[in-house]
Amino acid sequence: MFNKYWREYPWFFQLVQFVLLVFVCLAFFSVISIFVLPLITGISPTTLQEFSFDSSPSERINMYIVVAVGQVGMFLIPSALFAYAAHPK
């Protein structure tokens, strides 16, 4: 079924593929940001939930890292993968 470029499928099927790709990447990078990034940054998930603008600068930087990974995983990577699947050259 998926033996041709995605641009050859109807627009609705391309939209469904893109939405599924976004949700898969969102789930994957959510797991990474919840379980792996606290191991790297040294903060617990409960600290991430208690984040405020009064937090220490190191906690803010760690939270920005978590947000950046989530945003890249939700917007940049699915778009790049879809573009490659539609036009692989």
N, C-alpha and C positions, 0 to 999 in steps of 0.2 A: 504494500500500500504506500509506503513512504520511500519509494525508489526513484523519485524525481524531485526537482527543486521545489521549494515551497511556493515560489511565485507562480507555478503552473496550476495550483489549486484555486478554487473559487475564493473570493475575498472573505466570505463568511467563515470558511474553514481556516483560512490564514489567521483571522481574528481569534478564533477558538484556540488555535495552536499557540498564538502569542499570549493569550490570557492564561492558558495552562502553563506555559513556560514561566510567566511571571509568578504564578502561585507556587510552582515547584522551587524556583529560586528563592522566593520569599520564605518558604518553609525551611529550606536548607540553610540560608544565612541567618534565620532566626535561631535555629539550633546552634549554629556556630557562635552567634553573639551572646547567647545565654549560657552555653556550657564551656566553650573554648576560650573566649576572650577574658572571662574572669580568671582563668588559670594563667593567662599571659600577663594581664594587668595587675593581678593580685587583689582584686576587689570581689566581694561576694554579690550574688544576685539581689540580696536584700538591700545592700548599699545602693545598687542601681535604682531600686524602687523608691528609696528615700532621697533621691537626688533633688536638690533645690539650688537656687542661685546663691544661697548662703553657704554652699558646700565649699570644701577646700579646693584650691586650684588643681591639685593632683586628681581629686575625684571628678572635677569638671573635665579635665583632659581625658580621663578614662571614659567618661560618659560620651564625650564627643567622638572618641574612637568607636564605641559601640554604635552610635548613630551613623557614623560614616560607613561602617561595614554594612549596616542594614540598608542604607540608601544605595550604596554601590550594588549590593546584592539584589535590590528590588528594581532599580531603574537601569543602571549601566550594563550589567552583565546580560539580562534577558534581551535588551535591545541589540546588543552586539551579537549574541547567539542567533537571534532571529534574522538579523541582517546577513550573517554568514550562511544560515540555512536557506535564505531566499536567493542570495547572490554569492555563491562560494568562491568566486574568483577574486 
